[in-house]
Amino acid sequence: MKNNVLIAFMLVVSVLFSAHSVALPQISAYQGLVLAEGNNEAQLREQALQQVLVKVSGNKSVIKLDETQLLAKDIPSILAKYGYQNIEGDRYYSALFDKQRINQALIEMQQPIWDETRPNPLIWLVNENRQLTSDNMVNSHQDNSLSIGLDSAQLERGISANFPLVDLEDSLIVSVSDVSGRFYQTVAEASTRYDAEFFVLANLNRAAGEWQLKWELVKYNAQNKQSQVVIKQTNRGEKSNVMANMMGDIADYYAKQFAIVENNGERTTQLVNISNLTSLTSLMALDNILNNLNAVDSFEILSLSATKVQVLVTLKGSAASLENALNAQPKLQQDLISNAPFYYNWRQ
C-alpha cells in the first residue's frame, strides 16, 4: 500500500510536466499546486499535502510514512486556504497549508524541517549546441524540455535554479572551455557577481539515443577562495528527466545541510555578531530573519551600537545548522576580515 502511494505521487508529477512547460508562479513551500484535470477535490488535497510535506521536510520518502496517511485523513484542520487558478490555459488546484501545523506534524513524525529561504544553485550549463545556457534562454522557454525539468523541481522539491546572463561581462571571465574543463576558480570568480555560494558545472549531450548530463555541484568559500566539489554525477535519460534528477539530487544535499531535526533535549546557545546595521529598518529585517529560521528557538540582543549588534541565539538543532541557515540569507555576508564563524556584515 505504501509503495502504491509513492508511485501514485510520482505519476502525478510525471503527468503534470509530460505535455508542456508552464510559467510557474512563485509559491511557498507550504503551498501545493497540482493539475486539477481528472481528479476530485479530495484527491487534489491529498496530492497537494504530499507535495508540501516533501518540500518542507526535504525528504521525498516522507509520503510513505503511516503518519502521513493519517494526516491526509484530517486535511481540513491544517488547510489554510485553497482554490483553483488558471495557468497558461490549464486549471490547477492550489492549497496553502498552515505552517505551524505542518511543522508540528513533521516534528511528531521525527522528520526534519527545511526553511523556505533556500539557496538557488547557479547553473553553468554547456548545452548540446556547445553554448552556455543563459538566463534569458531559460526564462523565454527556448528549450521546452529543459524548462519542464526545472519546473518539476520547483514544484516537487521547492528549489529553483539561477542561470548566468552570459553577457559581455560573463564572457570576459568564463568560456565554454572553462566550464567543460572544470576550471573551478575561473567559474567561481564569475559566480561572485551573482552572490552564489553554490554553483554547478554541467555538460548536456545526446549520445546513443539518450541524453547525458555530466554535472558537479561546487561550494565556494569566499573567505579562503577555495572550491569544494560536493556532488559529482552523470544522469542519463530524457532531457527533462536528467535536469529534474539533477535538481532533486541538489535538493537532497541542501536538505541534509539546512533542514533541522528539532532537538527536544537541553537547548544550546550561539553568539552571532552582525555589523553594518545602520537603521531601524535593517534591525527589524534581521529580527524577521531570525524569527523565521527553523534552527532558532529564541534569541535576545546582548549589545547594540550604531552599526553593530550581538545576538544570543538559542538553538533547536546544531550550531552548524544555524551557520548553514545564516549563510543562505541574501542579506547576510560572512565577514572576511574577522575570518571567524558567526561574524557577518549586513548587506544594504
C-alpha positions in Angstrom: 0.0 0.0 0.0 2.8 2.4 0.9 4.6 1.8 -2.4 1.4 2.4 -4.3 1.1 5.8 -2.6 4.6 6.8 -3.7 4.0 5.5 -7.2 0.8 7.5 -7.4 2.5 10.7 -6.3 5.3 10.3 -8.8 2.8 9.7 -11.6 1.0 12.9 -10.7 4.3 14.8 -11.1 5.0 13.0 -14.4 1.6 13.8 -15.8 1.9 17.4 -14.7 5.0 18.0 -16.7 4.8 15.5 -19.6 2.9 17.7 -22.0 4.5 21.1 -21.7 6.3 23.6 -19.6 4.4 26.4 -17.8 5.4 29.7 -16.4 5.0 28.8 -12.7 4.3 31.5 -10.1 6.5 31.7 -7.1 4.9 29.6 -4.4 5.6 28.9 -0.7 7.0 25.6 0.4 3.7 25.3 2.3 1.6 25.6 -0.8 0.8 22.7 -3.1 0.0 23.3 -6.7 -1.4 20.3 -8.7 -3.1 19.9 -12.1 -6.8 19.7 -11.5 -7.9 17.7 -14.5 -9.1 14.1 -13.9 -9.1 14.3 -10.1 -11.8 15.1 -7.5 -11.1 17.6 -4.8 -10.3 15.1 -2.1 -7.6 13.6 -4.3 -6.2 17.0 -5.2 -6.0 18.0 -1.5 -4.0 14.8 -0.7 -1.7 15.3 -3.7 -1.1 18.9 -2.6 -0.4 17.8 1.0 2.1 15.2 -0.2 3.8 17.8 -2.3 4.1 20.2 0.7 5.4 17.5 3.1 8.2 16.6 0.6 9.2 20.2 0.1 9.2 21.2 3.8 10.9 18.1 5.1 13.3 17.8 2.2 12.6 14.0 2.3 10.9 12.6 -0.7 10.1 9.4 1.2 8.0 11.1 3.8 4.8 10.3 1.9 5.4 6.6 2.6 5.1 7.0 6.3 1.9 5.8 8.1 1.7 9.1 9.9 1.3 10.9 6.5 -1.6 8.7 5.6 -3.3 9.6 9.0 -2.6 13.3 8.4 -4.2 13.0 5.0 -7.5 12.0 6.7 -7.6 15.3 8.6 -6.6 17.7 5.9 -9.4 20.3 6.6 -7.8 21.0 10.0 -4.5 22.0 8.5 -5.7 23.7 5.3 -5.4 27.5 5.5 -6.6 28.4 2.0 -7.4 26.6 -1.2 -8.9 27.4 -4.6 -8.4 26.9 -8.4 -6.4 29.0 -10.8 -5.6 29.0 -14.5 -2.0 29.0 -15.6 -1.5 29.2 -19.4 -4.8 27.6 -20.1 -4.6 24.8 -17.6 -6.6 24.5 -14.4 -4.7 24.0 -11.2 -5.7 23.3 -7.6 -3.8 25.4 -5.1 -3.7 24.6 -1.4 -1.9 26.6 1.2 -1.4 24.7 4.5 -0.9 26.1 8.0 2.8 26.5 8.6 2.8 25.8 12.3 0.5 22.7 11.9 2.7 21.2 9.1 5.8 21.9 11.1 4.3 20.3 14.3 3.2 17.2 12.2 6.7 16.8 10.9 8.2 17.1 14.4 5.9 14.4 15.6 7.0 12.2 12.7 10.6 12.9 13.7 11.2 14.5 10.3 13.4 17.5 9.5 12.0 20.9 8.7 13.7 22.9 5.9 13.5 26.7 5.9 11.8 28.5 3.0 14.9 30.5 2.4 16.9 28.2 0.1 20.0 28.8 -1.9 19.4 28.7 -5.7 22.3 27.0 -7.4 23.9 29.0 -10.3 23.9 26.6 -13.3 26.8 27.0 -15.8 25.4 24.6 -18.4 27.1 23.9 -21.7 24.2 22.7 -23.9 24.1 20.4 -26.9 25.0 23.3 -29.2 28.2 24.0 -27.3 26.8 27.2 -25.9 26.4 28.4 -22.3 22.7 28.4 -21.4 21.7 31.9 -20.4 19.1 33.3 -18.0 17.2 34.7 -21.0 17.1 31.3 -22.8 15.6 29.6 -19.7 13.1 32.4 -18.9 11.9 32.6 -22.5 11.5 28.8 -22.6 13.6 28.4 -25.7 14.2 24.8 -24.6 10.9 23.4 -23.5 12.3 20.1 -22.2 14.9 21.8 -20.1 12.2 24.1 -18.6 10.0 21.1 -17.8 12.7 19.6 -15.7 13.3 22.8 -13.8 9.6 23.4 -13.3 9.2 19.9 -11.9 12.0 20.6 -9.3 10.4 23.9 -8.3 7.0 22.2 -7.5 8.2 18.8 -6.3 11.2 19.8 -4.2 10.8 23.6 -3.6 14.1 24.7 -5.2 14.8 26.8 -8.2 17.9 27.3 -10.3 19.6 30.5 -11.5 21.4 30.9 -14.8 24.1 33.4 -15.7 23.3 36.3 -18.0 26.1 35.2 -20.3 26.6 38.8 -21.3 29.9 40.6 -22.2 30.9 40.8 -18.5 30.5 37.0 -18.1 32.1 36.3 -21.5 35.3 38.2 -20.5 35.7 35.9 -17.5 34.4 32.4 -18.3 34.1 30.4 -21.5 32.6 27.1 -22.6 36.1 25.6 -22.3 36.3 26.7 -18.7 33.1 25.0 -17.8 33.8 21.8 -19.7 37.4 21.7 -18.4 36.2 22.2 -14.8 38.3 25.3 -14.1 36.6 25.8 -10.8 38.4 29.0 -9.7 37.6 30.8 -13.0 34.0 29.9 -12.8 34.0 30.8 -9.1 35.2 34.3 -9.9 32.4 34.7 -12.5 29.9 33.4 -10.0 30.7 36.0 -7.3 28.8 38.5 -9.5 25.7 36.5 -8.6 26.5 36.1 -4.9 26.4 32.3 -5.5 27.7 30.1 -2.7 26.9 27.1 -4.7 27.3 26.7 -8.5 27.0 23.9 -11.0 29.3 23.0 -13.9 27.4 20.8 -16.3 27.6 19.5 -19.9 24.5 18.2 -21.7 24.9 15.9 -24.7 22.9 13.4 -26.7 24.6 10.0 -27.3 23.3 6.6 -28.2 19.7 7.8 -28.4 19.6 9.3 -24.9 20.5 12.5 -23.1 23.5 12.6 -20.9 24.1 15.3 -18.2 27.5 15.3 -16.6 27.5 17.8 -13.7 29.2 18.8 -10.5 27.8 20.9 -7.6 30.6 23.1 -6.2 30.6 25.0 -2.9 32.7 28.2 -2.9 34.2 29.6 0.3 34.7 33.3 -0.3 36.9 33.6 2.8 39.7 31.3 1.6 38.7 31.3 -2.1 38.5 27.5 -2.1 36.1 25.5 -4.2 34.8 22.1 -3.0 33.0 19.6 -5.2 30.2 18.2 -3.1 28.4 16.2 -5.8 29.7 14.7 -9.0 27.2 12.9 -11.1 26.1 11.7 -14.5 22.4 11.4 -15.3 21.0 9.6 -18.4 17.5 9.6 -19.9 15.1 12.1 -21.3 16.3 15.7 -21.2 13.6 16.9 -18.8 14.3 13.9 -16.5 18.1 14.4 -16.3 17.5 18.1 -15.4 14.8 17.2 -12.8 17.0 14.5 -11.3 20.0 16.9 -11.0 17.8 19.4 -9.2 16.5 16.6 -7.0 20.0 15.5 -6.0 20.9 19.1 -5.2 17.7 19.3 -3.1 18.7 16.2 -1.2 22.1 17.7 -0.5 20.7 21.0 0.6 18.1 19.3 2.9 20.9 17.5 4.7 22.7 20.8 5.2 19.8 23.1 6.1 16.9 21.0 7.3 16.6 20.8 11.1 15.5 17.8 13.2 14.4 19.5 16.4 16.4 18.6 19.5 13.9 18.0 22.4 16.7 17.9 25.0 18.7 20.8 26.5 19.0 23.8 24.2 22.4 25.2 23.3 23.3 28.8 22.5 25.4 30.6 20.0 26.6 34.2 19.8 26.1 35.9 16.4 27.8 39.2 15.5 26.4 41.4 12.7 28.0 44.7 11.5 26.8 47.4 9.2 23.3 47.6 10.7 22.7 51.3 10.2 19.0 51.8 10.5 15.9 50.6 12.4 14.6 49.1 9.2 17.6 46.8 8.9 17.4 45.8 12.5 13.7 44.9 12.0 14.6 42.9 8.9 17.2 41.0 11.0 14.6 40.4 13.6 12.3 39.0 10.9 15.0 36.7 9.6 15.8 35.2 13.0 12.1 34.8 13.8 11.6 32.7 10.7 14.7 30.4 10.9 13.8 26.8 11.9 17.2 26.5 13.5 16.4 29.2 16.0 14.3 28.5 19.1 14.6 32.0 20.6 17.1 34.9 20.6 18.0 38.1 22.5 20.1 41.1 21.7 23.0 41.3 24.1 24.6 44.5 22.8 23.6 47.1 20.2 25.7 50.1 18.9 25.2 52.5 15.9 26.4 49.9 13.4 26.8 46.5 15.2 24.6 44.0 17.1 25.4 40.9 19.1 22.7 38.4 19.4 22.5 35.3 21.6 20.6 32.6 19.8 19.1 29.5 21.5 19.2 26.6 19.0 16.8 23.9 18.1 19.5 21.9 16.4 23.2 22.2 16.0 25.4 25.3 15.6 26.3 24.0 12.1 22.6 24.1 11.1 22.4 27.7 12.3 25.5 28.6 10.4 24.2 27.0 7.2 20.9 28.8 7.6 22.5 32.2 8.1 24.9 31.7 5.2 21.9 31.1 2.9 20.4 34.6 3.8 20.9 37.1 1.0 21.1 40.0 3.4 24.0 38.4 5.4 27.5 38.2 4.1 30.3 36.5 6.1 32.8 38.9 7.5 36.0 38.2 5.6 38.1 40.4 7.9 37.3 38.5 11.1 37.7 35.2 9.4 35.6 33.5 12.1 32.2 31.8 12.0 29.1 33.7 13.1 30.5 37.1 12.1 28.5 38.8 9.4 28.1 42.1 7.5 24.6 43.3 6.7 24.0 44.0 3.0 22.2 47.3 2.4 
